[in-house]
């Protein structure tokens, strides 16, 4: 296949490419990063590695250094360590820990290149391994891209096993016996020959002084006690009692409160402002101009959050005009215009589509356009961050997905070393990619410079949150196909136009680095799908505007999954083929895909005749290393669509916690369907028109279908979970609507064309 | 001004126009009740006044007559309410941010209706938004709590 055909003079970082590259030598790559736990141990506590610390009282702490934003990662990461340390989850404390270089995300880089997940070509493998030293040098501690388990499922078991072996060796030395004869369990070591017992805590101090074992032996999968099972999540007792500390719940001595009022037009600044009314609001103490690489506006400092909100309302500002098409339709027109001029770059080019189209009879051609709008994330917890700048140290408490990026970017705002920026990651009241950004932290840091060393908690109103998101980009998909009745597609050509997420993200986060080369995220969900089609081309044209765009759960797959899988349905219909049968035929080279499709067909009784008024739609999207097939069943009641059932089959190689995986699939499906059923960010005069849940809602419990999920474990590589339910849900719904109404909806949200109950 | 929250008199400042939500969170230090929208559209701020569920973001301090109950007053780690037990048993929460509000609505529902149908659950709970999509498990947990005699 032709995925690896592009020239690579640029070096690819994650989904991005950095022109010129980043210089690094063997020395930096081979040096281990320091263990951050060493700086902050309790009396009598020792650390074995960056993931395990134990006190002499046998209090065991596991560091799970990925943001817990609902996906259950704290529990599964802890289980990976605990499995090999041979302790249960109720015998340990689990913490996120402070941000540190050593917790960098390697998988985000190795799996972020312009290659399909199943591409095992020499080039794909070479680039993947070349990413490892780069990932280490850049040291980005990131939660995203459904990478946490893929990155850590071996490393964290090694960390647990290493600590256990050190404890065993220490006990063996103590008793003068062979370590192989000893048993572990319940946080202690037993000598079965004598009945003697030593707790991990009693051994910890001596054991931690030993060098880490060179050969680490991991348990056989069949001996797993926690992994592959579903132990109770470690975060739930606090989450059902109101005790869990989210960013908005941070409380510090002498803390002041604040909010922001950022320019409603992106890239525009204040022309003039009048703060007199705002300063009259009881509790408001100061108005601070804000100017960062993310935006321009004002910070309102007050004695409580409500006063800050009232102050923001009272602050009068006249803003500059927007320097981009001011209305929604004009934005889409501009995108189409740019696509006409710029053919873009191609990440897949099999065969020769143009040659195939050249002599195609008209009735064997399909040529259609799909669109998807800008979308907001609307995490339940609005953006917020707490910062304190005192005595040359900047301390930050934030619900965030990128602690070391915060260290790097915030250090520049106060001119201290990145190691003098301490980042505490609280629970996240939802992330979905929005908290991979650092804009909200930057504003809080700027405000913390104005509080005489007192900490400030900056909470955004919901209105500020919706109108200053880093939006899922709008996209236009120009789709062409040549097909043959009874056979299916001979040629498929897809041209995506969309603002580049990578360019937008890099511009506001690392303004000094310039991305180059194709942006994988624009074409993912199209170029990397397991279809074999003789002539098959996918290309992407960047249609960039100053409107910030970012990572939204499943990223490019969120719109490309819709474009690609609905278009495949159209081709099946035109070819007079069953949409399942056609997919099985085109994906026959990939048993992981056909396995998921066959499973979901069985779950949903796909082949059974359907009642009047009932429609079923199917879709398959491979994203983040998981092969997900979904079927949706809808019923038309008084011309309104009621979604009754969703069946999902996910092939992810190895499952580490089935309950959490199923919850994530359901979550991703509800997230995708919410967007299809009515979400759309629109612009007037360059400003976002929607600003709260009354104008930008999501699925409610009364609309939620029954969702059944089955997990398959046959593929050789482990897949991600957090995002993979979303991409197939949207096309499966649109295809179900077509099935029962004959109406082919090519523009999101579907609610602009049909009503939902 | 003082109001009664979870059986205790608490000082809530001197601005009768301040929403109960912010008085609870910033003045009384009870942060289990969450800010989600400020316009009573998401239910994250749901508390009880004399047992009735209300959106505290749209309830002004000056208008509070009666006893306020927040998530902290429903049960604690050592003494979980039946609804909280069911929530753990069904592994409902994901990010958890909306769950205080969900639980407050569910407790109120089950107080009035010991055996709610799917429709009753929809009616009582559709004002509580969850962006993580925990609805299937919320439904299961409410039914379990009903069986447990909430």
Interface residues (C-beta under 8 A of the other chain):
Chain A: X68 X69 X70 X71 X72 X230 X232 X233 X235 X236 X237 X238 X239 X240 X241 X242 X243 X244 X245 X246 X248 X249 X251 X257 X282 X304 X305 X306 X309 X378 X379 X380 X381 X382 X427 X428 X429 X430 X431 X432 X459 X461 X462 X463 X659 X663 X666 X667 X668 X669 X670 X671 X674 X692 X693 X694 X697 X698 X699 X700 X701 X702 X704 X706 X707
Chain B: X13 X15 X18 X19 X22 X25 X26 X27 X29 X30 X31 X32 X33 X34 X35 X36 X37 X38 X39 X41 X42 X44 X70 X71 X72 X74 X75 X76 X77 X80 X84 X87 X88 X91 X92 X93 X94 X95 X96 X97 X98 X99 X100 X103 X121 X122 X123 X125 X126 X128 X129 X130 X131 X132 X133 X134 X135 X136 X137 X138 X139
